[in-house]
Amino acid sequence: MTLRFRGNYTKLQRYVSTVDPRGRWRDLEHGGKQYRTDKGAIVNWWKASGKILFQGQGSVVSKFEQAFTAIASTKGRLENEDGKSLRDLERENETLRALIADVLLENARLRRFS
């Protein structure tokens, strides 16, 4: 899934340093920024599009991405490729789960009376 960070560079730096403060920032071509952790996780971000990309090997990058996503989505700063914030998608998922639970309960009640 393509993610977009809807915040400025200062906010991005703050969220990234919350996850792993021991790393280095550098400029990329075309207005991009890159953060490399000492553990091998890499975050690439382009200001113009907001696109954010995580790179690295194995669980290090996976844990970094999960922690960053948790922080940034809570703050309403992440969107999917359709422009919906992850927080909005989480709310939709909660609503759908509740509707499915209601349908399952109703089906169980109907089966009992059949």
C-alpha positions in Angstrom: 0.0 0.0 0.0 1.3 3.4 -0.9 1.3 5.8 2.1 1.4 9.6 2.0 2.6 11.6 5.0 0.6 14.9 5.2 2.8 17.0 7.4 5.9 19.1 7.1 9.5 18.0 7.3 9.7 19.1 11.0 6.8 16.9 12.0 8.2 14.0 10.0 11.5 14.4 11.8 9.7 14.5 15.2 7.8 11.3 14.5 10.8 9.4 13.1 13.0 10.4 16.1 10.3 9.2 18.4 10.6 5.7 16.8 14.4 5.7 16.5 16.5 8.9 17.5 19.8 7.4 16.4 20.0 7.9 12.7 20.9 10.5 10.0 18.9 12.6 7.6 20.1 13.5 4.1 18.6 15.2 1.1 17.5 13.2 -1.9 16.9 14.3 -5.5 13.6 15.9 -6.4 12.8 17.3 -3.0 13.2 14.1 -1.1 14.5 13.4 2.4 16.0 10.2 3.7 16.5 8.9 7.2 18.8 5.9 7.9 18.7 4.3 11.3 21.8 2.7 12.8 19.9 -0.6 12.7 19.3 -0.5 9.0 15.8 0.9 8.5 15.4 3.6 5.8 12.6 6.1 5.4 12.3 8.0 2.1 9.9 11.0 1.9 9.0 13.4 -0.9 7.6 16.7 0.1 5.7 17.4 -3.1 3.7 14.2 -3.2 3.9 13.3 0.5 4.8 9.7 -0.6 6.7 7.8 2.1 8.6 4.6 1.6 10.2 2.3 4.1 13.2 0.1 3.1 15.5 -2.3 4.8 15.9 -5.9 5.8 13.6 -8.1 7.8 12.1 -7.3 11.1 14.0 -4.1 11.7 12.2 -2.2 8.9 8.9 -3.9 9.7 9.0 -2.8 13.4 10.1 0.7 12.4 7.3 1.1 9.9 4.7 -0.3 12.3 5.8 2.1 15.1 5.9 5.1 12.7 2.5 4.3 11.2 1.0 4.0 14.7 2.3 7.4 15.7 1.5 9.2 12.4 -1.9 7.7 11.9 -2.9 8.6 15.4 -2.1 12.2 14.6 -4.0 12.0 11.3 -0.9 12.5 9.2 -1.0 9.4 7.0 -3.2 8.7 4.0 -3.5 5.7 1.7 -3.2 6.0 -2.1 -6.9 7.1 -2.3 -6.3 10.1 -0.1 -8.1 8.6 2.9 -6.4 9.1 6.2 -5.6 5.9 8.0 -7.5 7.1 11.0 -10.7 7.3 8.8 -10.0 3.8 7.4 -9.7 2.5 11.0 -13.1 4.0 11.9 -14.6 2.5 8.7 -13.2 -0.9 9.7 -14.6 -0.6 13.2 -18.0 0.2 11.8 -17.8 -2.7 9.4 -16.8 -5.1 12.2 -19.7 -3.9 14.3 -22.1 -4.5 11.3 -20.7 -7.9 10.7 -21.1 -8.8 14.3 -24.7 -7.7 14.3 -25.5 -9.7 11.2 -23.8 -12.8 12.7 -25.9 -12.4 15.9 -29.1 -11.9 13.9 -28.3 -15.0 11.8 -27.8 -17.0 15.0 -31.1 -15.8 16.4 -32.9 -16.7 13.2 -31.4 -20.2 13.1 -32.5 -20.8 16.7 -36.1 -20.0 15.8 -36.2 -21.9 12.5 
